[in-house]
Amino acid sequence: MDKASRIYVAGHRGLVGSAICRALACAGYKNLLTRTHAELDLCDQAAVRAFFAQYKPDIVVLAAAKVGGIHANATYPAEFIYQNLQIQNNVIDCACRNACKKLLFLGSSCIYPKMCPQPIKEEYLLTGPLEPTNDAYALAKIAGIKMCQAYRRQYGFDAISAMPTNLYGPGDNYHPENSHVIPALIRRFHEAKMAGAEKVTIWGSGNALREFLYVDDMAEACVFLLENYSDFEHVNVGCGSDISILEAARLIAGIVGFAGTIDTDPTKPDGTPRKLLDCSKIFSMGWKPRVRLEEGLRDAYNDFLQNQHNRGY
């Protein structure tokens, strides 16, 4: 990519989008184009068309999405499928129609079947039923992958897709009901510590295994793919190892300084038993993550402490 390329980062205020902006700037890409939701509603087709017609970005990174943890996905499936389909339909189509040179679509590891062989290879997509608690979001993201492939096949549009594992880090959402597991646990253990609580109960059995990737590592992977990858198949992005939810909870409790006990609630859903991505494809291309889990969790907790008051927590 040309360092002077006009790069539109959709969703630049979110966890992933903000990290991608940092990574692009660090790599020397200074001509970044951003819009807040108030300035541009990506679900509004007419507004998106007008934006692309006026600014005609060279590169598009589609990091905008309606996201949330297991509770949010299970509670608001209609919003998750509708809004994500609207966003990606509008942005991908308009990017192609306005001669955008390249687009990176970001999905999620939840696109894969619930009982997928481990580690999960890219080729396992659509080989079995999805996890019911987040199938609406997963179906929207699968549609995004297929849309990128269709536009590449029919129009020669250089649209690529990356599927990150569970992300965490600075800029995360710590909402008590709608956040993902890492920020949810950070908030719960912090509040328990401040309240002098003797125990914290986490959802599920605690046995489910999850792979966690520091968001700035993911952002560097995105820049790497923009610069080095152009092909039909989506690309997994993870760290290559996983940890149980209970182990993650204990690690976070120690970082936060919560000294009480941790109980599990098996009446609540575990979600997919395991989601470990096979990242041999991107690893063989030359990208590897740099931040260890404990180091990343400390950064995430410091970010929470510094920003909890001005984010309306």
Residue pairs with C-beta under 8 A, 6 or more apart in sequence:
1 29
1 58
1 59
1 102
1 226
1 227
2 58
3 28
3 29
3 30
4 31
5 29
5 31
5 58
5 59
5 101
6 31
6 33
6 55
6 56
6 57
6 58
6 59
7 24
7 29
7 31
7 32
7 33
7 57
7 58
7 59
7 60
7 61
8 32
8 33
8 34
8 55
8 57
8 59
8 60
8 61
9 17
9 20
9 21
9 24
9 32
9 33
9 34
9 61
9 63
10 17
10 35
10 42
10 60
10 61
10 62
10 63
10 64
10 87
10 91
11 17
11 62
11 63
11 64
11 65
12 18
12 20
12 21
12 32
12 34
12 35
12 63
13 36
13 171
14 63
14 64
14 65
14 67
14 171
15 167
15 168
15 169
15 171
15 172
15 173
15 215
16 63
16 106
16 164
16 167
16 215
16 218
16 219
17 61
17 63
17 64
18 170
18 171
19 169
19 170
19 171
19 215
19 216
19 218
19 219
20 61
20 63
20 219
20 222
20 223
21 32
21 34
22 216
22 219
23 216
23 219
23 220
23 222
23 223
24 32
24 223
25 32
27 223
29 223
33 55
33 57
35 51
40 47
40 48
40 51
41 47
42 48
42 64
42 86
42 87
42 90
42 91
43 83
43 86
43 87
43 90
44 90
45 86
45 89
45 90
48 90
48 91
48 94
49 90
49 94
51 94
52 94
52 95
52 97
52 98
52 100
53 98
56 98
56 99
56 100
57 95
57 98
57 100
58 100
58 101
58 102
59 100
59 101
59 102
59 103
59 104
59 226
60 91
60 95
60 100
60 102
60 103
60 104
61 103
61 104
61 106
61 222
61 226
62 87
62 88
62 91
62 92
62 103
62 104
62 105
62 106
62 144
63 106
64 87
64 91
65 83
65 84
65 87
65 88
65 106
66 79
66 80
66 83
66 84
66 87
66 137
67 137
67 173
67 180
68 76
68 80
68 173
68 178
68 179
68 180
69 178
69 179
69 180
69 181
69 184
70 133
70 134
70 181
70 203
70 269
70 271
71 177
71 178
72 80
72 177
72 178
72 179
73 80
73 133
73 134
73 136
73 137
74 133
74 134
74 269
75 177
77 135
77 136
77 137
78 136
80 134
80 136
80 137
80 140
81 136
81 137
81 139
81 140
84 137
84 140
84 141
84 144
85 140
85 143
88 105
88 140
88 143
88 144
88 147
89 147
91 103
92 103
92 105
92 144
92 147
92 148
92 151
92 159
93 151
95 103
95 157
95 159
96 103
96 151
96 155
96 157
96 159
100 157
101 158
102 158
102 159
102 160
102 226
102 230
103 148
103 157
103 158
103 159
103 160
104 159
104 160
104 161
104 162
104 222
104 225
104 226
105 144
105 145
105 147
105 148
105 159
105 160
105 161
105 162
106 161
106 162
106 163
106 164
106 222
107 141
107 142
107 144
107 145
107 161
107 162
107 163
107 164
107 234
108 137
108 138
108 141
108 163
108 164
109 120
109 163
109 164
109 165
109 166
109 211
109 236
109 238
109 275
109 277
110 130
110 131
110 134
110 137
110 138
110 141
110 272
110 275
111 125
111 130
111 138
111 141
111 142
111 145
111 163
112 120
112 124
112 125
112 130
112 275
113 124
113 126
113 127
113 128
113 129
113 130
114 128
114 129
114 130
114 131
114 132
114 272
114 273
115 128
115 129
115 273
116 124
116 127
116 128
116 275
117 124
118 274
118 276
119 240
119 276
119 277
119 278
119 279
120 236
120 275
120 276
120 277
120 278
121 236
121 278
122 163
122 233
122 234
122 235
122 236
122 278
122 281
125 142
125 145
125 234
126 142
130 138
130 139
131 138
131 271
131 272
133 269
133 271
134 271
141 163
144 161
145 161
145 163
145 234
147 159
148 157
148 159
148 160
148 161
148 234
149 159
149 232
151 157
151 159
152 158
152 159
152 232
153 232
158 230
160 225
160 226
160 229
160 230
160 231
160 234
160 235
161 234
161 235
162 221
162 222
162 225
162 234
162 235
162 236
162 237
163 234
163 235
163 236
163 237
163 277
164 213
164 218
164 221
164 237
164 238
165 210
165 211
165 212
165 213
165 236
165 237
165 238
165 239
165 275
165 276
165 277
166 180
166 181
166 182
166 210
166 211
166 212
166 213
166 275
167 180
167 212
167 213
167 214
167 215
167 218
168 180
168 182
168 183
168 212
168 213
168 214
168 215
168 296
168 297
168 300
169 214
169 215
169 216
169 296
169 299
169 300
169 303
170 215
170 216
170 299
170 300
170 303
171 215
171 303
172 179
172 180
172 182
172 183
172 215
172 300
172 303
172 304
173 179
173 180
173 183
174 183
174 184
174 186
174 187
174 304
174 308
174 311
174 313
175 313
176 184
176 187
176 188
179 187
181 210
181 245
181 248
182 212
182 248
182 252
182 297
182 300
183 300
183 304
185 202
185 248
185 249
185 252
186 252
186 256
186 297
186 300
186 301
186 304
187 304
187 313
188 200
188 202
189 200
189 249
189 252
189 253
189 256
189 258
190 256
190 258
190 301
190 304
190 305
191 197
192 199
192 200
192 258
192 260
193 256
193 257
193 258
193 259
197 260
198 260
198 261
199 260
199 261
199 262
199 263
200 249
200 253
200 258
200 260
200 261
200 262
200 263
201 262
201 263
201 264
201 265
202 245
202 246
202 249
202 262
202 263
202 264
202 265
203 265
203 268
203 269
203 270
204 245
204 264
204 265
204 266
204 268
204 269
204 270
204 271
205 264
205 266
205 270
206 244
206 245
206 246
206 249
206 264
207 244
207 245
207 246
207 270
207 273
208 244
208 245
208 270
208 271
208 272
208 273
208 274
209 242
209 243
209 244
209 245
209 273
209 274
209 275
209 276
210 242
210 243
210 244
210 245
210 248
210 274
210 275
211 238
211 239
211 240
211 241
211 242
211 243
211 275
211 276
211 277
212 239
212 242
212 243
212 248
212 293
212 296
213 237
213 238
213 239
213 289
214 289
214 291
214 293
214 295
214 296
214 299
216 291
217 239
217 289
217 290
217 291
218 237
220 287
220 290
221 237
221 282
221 287
221 289
222 237
224 282
224 285
224 286
224 287
225 235
225 282
225 287
228 285
228 286
229 235
229 285
235 281
235 282
236 277
236 278
236 279
236 281
236 282
237 277
237 279
237 282
238 276
238 277
238 279
238 289
239 279
239 289
239 293
240 276
240 277
240 279
240 283
241 276
242 274
242 275
242 276
243 251
243 293
245 270
246 262
246 264
249 262
250 262
251 293
251 294
251 297
252 297
252 301
253 260
253 262
255 294
255 297
255 298
255 301
256 301
291 299
